[in-house]
């Protein structure tokens, strides 16, 4: 999984050059970060690396579609992906590298992408405000003062705290599933753990742990919190694949701990 901070990196180029069996996985939020700038130059920069390797790209479906994928059915990773995307990436890269772009249809298409990104911003900001407001309440409800101290000193979490973390993630997942009208319920831990919304819920709890570990400071910059929401989605997507290429320390930490928590769930489910 590649987030928007690494799209233009030499690290990504070197990774793709190293082997034709290396693939870059891109999610809809990567395109959002490009298109929200409403600039042709931003599109050119965003495609500057991946446009050279169109046959080594995996494009994920829109977030709203992935949320609805039934985790109990086989081939979940295949169902998350758009197929036969190389030609469209190759075409767009060639267009943006041309000396002049004056085709009305192409300009209209880019304008549509920009409008999509602009329309998504208010939803992300609204979500950022809700999450920022909920952090102090979640901290107070989930953890004792002694447990908060454990989080801030990076000590090993006792079993009771782990139960709280997983239990809270399940509660958030149930709320999100109900809010989205998802039809499946009463899944075993292993199947729940395959659900995008459960992984997102667990990621929210892990984000809370990061926030507590840094002193539970009030969040005043909603643009940064919005970026945290986007980064969290990247972390969740990356948990389905083999790794996460990001320049963001917080996103890297959340991804590592999300994967570790999911692996622990899998071991517990296997031992049951």
ZAMARGU-4260 file (C-alpha; in steps of 0.2 Angstrom, whole numbers, plus 5000, padded with zeros to 4 digits):
<rodrens>
0) 5000/5000/5000 | 5007/5017/4995 | 5000/5033/5003 | 5000/5050/4995 | 5016/5055/5004
5) 5026/5042/4994 | 5018/5043/4977 | 5033/5054/4970 | 5046/5045/4980 | 5062/5037/4974
10) 5059/5023/4986 | 5043/5019/4977 | 5052/5020/4960 | 5066/5009/4966 | 5053/4996/4974
15) 5044/4995/4957 | 5060/4994/4947 | 5067/4980/4958 | 5055/4967/4952 | 5040/4965/4940
20) 5031/4956/4954 | 5032/4971/4965 | 5015/4980/4965 | 5010/4997/4972 | 4992/4997/4979
25) 4983/5013/4978 | 4967/5018/4987 | 4954/5031/4982 | 4961/5043/4996 | 4977/5044/4986
30) 4968/5051/4971 | 4958/5062/4983 | 4975/5070/4990 | 4980/5073/4972 | 4964/5080/4965
35) 4959/5091/4980 | 4973/5103/4974 | 4963/5106/4958 | 4979/5108/4948 | 4985/5099/4932
40) 5003/5100/4939 | 4997/5090/4955 | 4990/5077/4943 | 5006/5076/4934 | 5017/5075/4950
45) 5005/5061/4956 | 5008/5051/4941 | 5026/5054/4939 | 5031/5037/4946 | 5016/5026/4945
50) 5013/5031/4927 | 5030/5023/4922 | 5024/5006/4929 | 5005/5004/4924 | 5006/4985/4924
55) 5012/4985/4942 | 4997/4994/4950 | 4983/4988/4960 | 4969/5001/4961 | 4956/4998/4975
60) 4938/5001/4973 | 4930/5017/4982 | 4929/5016/5001 | 4910/5016/5000 | 4910/5000/4990
65) 4923/4991/5000 | 4913/4994/5016 | 4899/4984/5009 | 4910/4969/5004 | 4904/4954/5013
70) 4919/4947/5024 | 4912/4930/5025 | 4913/4927/5006 | 4930/4921/4998 | 4942/4931/4988
75) 4940/4947/4998 | 4956/4955/4991 | 4951/4951/4973 | 4934/4959/4976 | 4942/4975/4983
80) 4951/4978/4967 | 4947/4986/4950 | 4952/4975/4936 | 4961/4980/4920 | 4967/4997/4926
85) 4984/4997/4917 | 4977/5005/4901 | 4968/5019/4910 | 4983/5023/4920 | 4995/5022/4905
90) 4983/5034/4895 | 4981/5047/4909 | 5000/5047/4911 | 5003/5050/4893 | 4990/5064/4893
95) 4997/5073/4907 | 5015/5072/4900 | 5009/5079/4883 | 5015/5096/4878 | 4997/5104/4879
100) 4981/5097/4885 | 4966/5105/4875 | 4955/5091/4873 | 4938/5097/4880 | 4933/5079/4886
105) 4949/5077/4895 | 4948/5094/4904 | 4930/5090/4908 | 4935/5073/4916 | 4949/5081/4926
110) 4936/5095/4932 | 4925/5081/4937 | 4939/5073/4948 | 4942/5090/4956 | 4924/5092/4960
115) 4923/5075/4968 | 4938/5079/4979 | 4931/5096/4984 | 4914/5088/4988 | 4922/5075/4999
120) 4931/5088/5010 | 4916/5094/5021 | 4913/5075/5025 | 4931/5073/5031 | 4931/5089/5041
125) 4914/5084/5049 | 4921/5067/5053 | 4937/5075/5060 | 4927/5086/5072 | 4917/5071/5078
130) 4932/5060/5082 | 4942/5075/5090 | 4927/5078/5101 | 4925/5060/5106 | 4943/5056/5111
135) 4942/5063/5129 | 4926/5054/5132 | 4933/5038/5125 | 4949/5040/5136 | 4938/5042/5152
140) 4926/5028/5148 | 4939/5015/5143 | 4954/5017/5154 | 4958/5020/5172 | 4971/5033/5178
145) 4983/5018/5181 | 4980/5011/5163 | 4983/5029/5156 | 4999/5029/5164 | 5004/5012/5157
150) 4999/5019/5139 | 5010/5034/5142 | 5025/5025/5148 | 5024/5012/5134 | 5023/4998/5146
155) 5016/4981/5141 | 4997/4981/5142 | 4989/4968/5154 | 4976/4956/5148 | 4962/4967/5155
160) 4967/4982/5144 | 4968/4971/5129 | 4951/4965/5132 | 4945/4983/5134 | 4953/4988/5117
165) 4946/4973/5107 | 4929/4975/5116 | 4928/4994/5112 | 4933/4990/5094 | 4918/4978/5092
170) 4906/4991/5100 | 4912/5004/5087 | 4911/4991/5073 | 4893/4987/5078 | 4889/5005/5078
175) 4897/5008/5061 | 4889/4993/5053 | 4872/4998/5060 | 4874/5016/5053 | 4879/5009/5036
180) 4865/4996/5036 | 4876/4981/5034 | 4867/4965/5034 | 4879/4953/5042 | 4880/4951/5061
185) 4885/4939/5074 | 4901/4934/5065 | 4915/4925/5074 | 4931/4935/5078 | 4941/4929/5063
190) 4927/4934/5051 | 4924/4950/5060 | 4943/4954/5058 | 4941/4953/5039 | 4928/4967/5039
195) 4934/4984/5033 | 4924/4993/5046 | 4930/4982/5060 | 4948/4986/5055 | 4943/5004/5054
200) 4935/5003/5072 | 4951/4995/5079 | 4962/5008/5070 | 4952/5021/5079 | 4955/5014/5096
205) 4974/5012/5091 | 4973/5030/5086 | 4966/5034/5103 | 4981/5025/5111 | 4993/5036/5101
210) 4984/5052/5106 | 4984/5046/5125 | 5003/5041/5124 | 5007/5059/5118 | 4998/5067/5133
215) 4980/5068/5127 | 4982/5086/5120 | 4966/5095/5114 | 4965/5094/5095 | 4963/5112/5088
220) 4969/5109/5070 | 4954/5100/5061 | 4964/5100/5045 | 4977/5089/5054 | 4963/5078/5061
225) 4956/5076/5044 | 4973/5070/5037 | 4973/5058/5052 | 4957/5051/5046 | 4963/5049/5028
230) 4979/5041/5035 | 4969/5029/5046 | 4960/5023/5030 | 4977/5020/5022 | 4982/5010/5037
235) 4967/4999/5036 | 4969/4996/5017 | 4987/4991/5020 | 4982/4979/5034 | 4975/4968/5019
240) 4992/4968/5010 | 5010/4965/5013 | 5016/4982/5019 | 5014/5000/5020 | 5025/5013/5012
245) 5022/5030/5021 | 5033/5045/5027 | 5021/5048/5041 | 5027/5042/5058 | 5010/5041/5066
250) 5002/5032/5051 | 5017/5019/5052 | 5014/5016/5071 | 4995/5014/5069 | 4998/5002/5054
255) 5011/4991/5064 | 5000/4990/5079 | 4984/4987/5069 | 4992/4972/5060 | 4999/4966/5077
260) 4982/4967/5085 | 4974/4958/5070 | 4987/4944/5071 | 4984/4942/5090 | 4965/4940/5086
265) 4969/4927/5073 | 4979/4917/5086 | 4966/4918/5099 | 4953/4913/5087 | 4963/4898/5081
270) 4966/4893/5099 | 4948/4894/5104
</rodrens>
